[in-house]
Amino acid sequence: MATRRRGEELERAILHAAAEELRDSGYAGMTMDRVAARAGTNKNAIYRRWPHRAALGIAAYRHLSDAVMPNPDTGTLRGDALELLRRANETWSSPHGAILRGLLAAAADDPELLALMRERSGADTMDRAWLAMLERAAARGEASGAAVHQRVATTPMMLLRAEYAMRGIPSVPDEVLVEIVDEVFLPLVRGRG
C-alpha cells in the first residue's frame, strides 16, 4: 500500500504535474482535474495551496525557473553577463520558455494572471543572480560598489525581453546578446564608478 504524501513532497508532486500540463497543454489546456490526476491527488489538495488555476500556473513556472537558475562564475564580468544572457536565451527558446510564452499570451486576456505574473514570476530570482554577479565583479575590482544596483542588474534582461517582444521569435541571435553586454551593460556598470 502506497503511503500518503504530505507537505513538501505533495507540493513538489503537484508543481511537477502542473509544469508537465503546462508543457503538454499550455496554460489554456491546464485544468485542476488534469493536474490532480497527474499528481495522484485530489483537487482539494491543490486548492488548499493555490486558490485558482492562475496561481498554480505561476507557481509551477516559478518552480521550474528556480530549478534551472544559472549562476555562472567565469572570472570576468563580461563572461558572466554573456553566460547569463545566453542561458536565459536558451531557456526562453526551450519547452520551459514555451510555458512562459504561453502564460504571457494568456495574461493578455486575464488581468488576474498578469498581476500574479508580475508579483510571483521568479523575476526576482533572476535579478538576484545578476546582483550576485555584480557583487563578485565589485569584489574583484571590475566594478565599483555603486554598480551593484537593482536597475543596473535588471537592464540586460529587460533588453533581452524587448528583443523577444520586438522580433516575435523564441530566440535572439548571439550577436545581439554580445551587443547588449558590450554596448549597454558594461558601459553602464563602468559609468557608475
C-alpha positions in Angstrom: 0.0 0.0 0.0 1.4 3.4 -1.0 2.0 5.9 1.7 0.1 9.2 1.5 2.2 12.1 0.5 2.0 15.3 2.6 3.6 18.7 2.9 6.6 19.5 0.7 6.6 16.1 -1.1 2.9 16.5 -2.2 3.5 20.1 -3.1 6.5 19.2 -5.3 4.4 16.4 -7.0 1.6 18.9 -7.7 4.1 21.5 -9.1 5.7 18.9 -11.2 2.4 17.7 -12.6 1.3 21.3 -13.3 4.5 22.0 -15.1 4.0 18.9 -17.2 0.5 20.0 -18.0 1.7 23.5 -19.0 4.3 21.9 -21.2 1.9 19.5 -22.8 -1.3 21.5 -23.0 -0.3 25.1 -22.4 -2.0 27.4 -19.8 -5.3 27.3 -21.7 -5.4 23.5 -21.5 -4.3 23.1 -18.0 -7.1 22.2 -15.6 -7.1 21.4 -11.9 -8.6 18.0 -12.7 -5.8 17.1 -15.1 -3.1 18.3 -12.7 -4.7 16.3 -9.8 -4.8 13.2 -11.9 -1.1 13.6 -12.9 -0.1 14.2 -9.4 -2.1 11.3 -8.0 -4.0 13.5 -5.6 -7.4 15.3 -5.5 -8.3 18.8 -6.4 -8.9 19.8 -2.8 -5.2 19.2 -2.1 -4.4 21.6 -4.9 -7.0 24.3 -3.9 -5.7 24.3 -0.3 -2.4 25.5 -1.7 -3.4 27.5 -4.8 -6.8 29.1 -4.8 -7.1 29.1 -8.6 -5.5 27.9 -11.9 -3.6 31.2 -12.4 -1.8 30.9 -9.0 -0.9 27.2 -9.8 0.3 28.0 -13.3 2.6 30.8 -11.9 3.8 28.6 -9.1 4.6 25.8 -11.5 6.6 28.1 -13.7 8.5 29.6 -10.8 9.3 26.1 -9.5 10.8 25.3 -12.9 12.6 28.7 -13.0 14.2 28.2 -9.6 15.4 24.7 -10.6 17.2 26.0 -13.7 18.5 29.3 -12.4 22.1 29.7 -13.6 24.8 31.3 -11.5 27.9 31.4 -13.7 31.3 32.5 -12.3 33.6 32.7 -15.3 36.0 35.0 -13.5 35.1 38.1 -15.5 32.0 40.4 -15.5 31.7 40.2 -19.3 32.0 36.4 -19.3 29.4 36.1 -16.5 27.0 38.5 -18.2 27.2 36.8 -21.6 26.7 33.4 -19.9 23.6 34.6 -18.0 22.1 36.1 -21.2 22.9 33.0 -23.3 21.4 30.7 -20.7 18.3 32.9 -20.5 18.0 32.9 -24.3 18.4 29.1 -24.3 15.8 28.7 -21.6 13.3 31.0 -23.2 13.6 29.2 -26.5 13.2 25.8 -24.8 10.0 24.0 -23.8 10.4 25.8 -20.5 10.3 29.1 -22.3 7.3 28.0 -24.2 5.5 27.7 -20.9 6.4 31.3 -20.1 5.3 32.5 -23.6 2.0 30.6 -23.1 1.5 32.3 -19.7 2.3 35.7 -21.2 -0.2 35.1 -24.1 -2.9 34.0 -21.6 -2.2 37.0 -19.4 -3.2 39.4 -22.2 -6.8 38.3 -21.6 -6.6 37.6 -17.8 -5.8 40.6 -15.6 -5.5 38.3 -12.5 -2.9 36.1 -14.2 -1.0 39.2 -15.3 -1.0 40.6 -11.8 0.2 37.3 -10.4 3.0 37.0 -13.0 4.3 40.5 -12.1 4.2 39.5 -8.4 5.4 35.9 -8.5 7.0 35.1 -11.8 10.5 34.4 -10.4 12.0 37.6 -12.0 13.4 38.4 -8.6 15.4 35.2 -8.7 17.0 36.3 -11.9 17.6 39.8 -10.5 19.4 38.2 -7.6 21.6 36.3 -9.9 22.6 39.5 -11.7 23.1 41.3 -8.4 25.3 38.5 -7.2 27.3 38.7 -10.4 27.8 42.4 -9.9 28.9 41.9 -6.3 31.5 39.4 -7.5 32.7 41.9 -10.1 33.0 44.6 -7.4 34.9 42.2 -5.1 37.3 41.5 -8.0 37.7 45.3 -8.7 36.0 45.1 -12.1 33.1 47.3 -10.9 32.5 49.9 -8.2 30.1 49.2 -5.4 27.8 51.8 -6.9 27.3 49.5 -9.9 25.6 46.9 -7.6 22.2 48.4 -8.1 18.8 46.9 -8.9 18.3 48.9 -12.1 21.8 48.1 -13.4 21.2 44.4 -12.7 17.8 44.3 -14.5 18.9 46.2 -17.6 20.3 43.2 -19.7 17.2 41.0 -19.0 14.9 43.9 -19.9 16.7 44.4 -23.2 16.5 40.7 -23.9 12.8 40.6 -23.2 12.4 43.6 -25.5 14.2 41.7 -28.3 11.7 38.8 -27.8 8.8 41.2 -27.9 10.0 43.1 -31.0 11.2 40.1 -33.0 8.3 37.8 -32.1 10.6 34.8 -32.3 11.7 32.5 -29.5 15.5 33.0 -29.8 17.7 36.1 -30.0 20.9 35.9 -32.2 24.1 35.7 -30.2 25.5 38.9 -31.7 22.6 40.8 -30.1 23.4 39.3 -26.7 27.0 40.4 -27.2 25.8 43.9 -28.1 23.6 44.1 -25.0 26.6 43.3 -22.8 29.3 45.2 -24.7 27.4 48.3 -25.8 24.9 48.8 -22.9 25.6 46.8 -19.8 29.4 47.1 -19.4 29.4 50.9 -20.2 26.5 51.3 -17.7 28.5 49.4 -15.0 31.7 51.4 -15.7 29.7 54.7 -15.6 28.6 54.1 -12.1 32.1 54.3 -10.7 
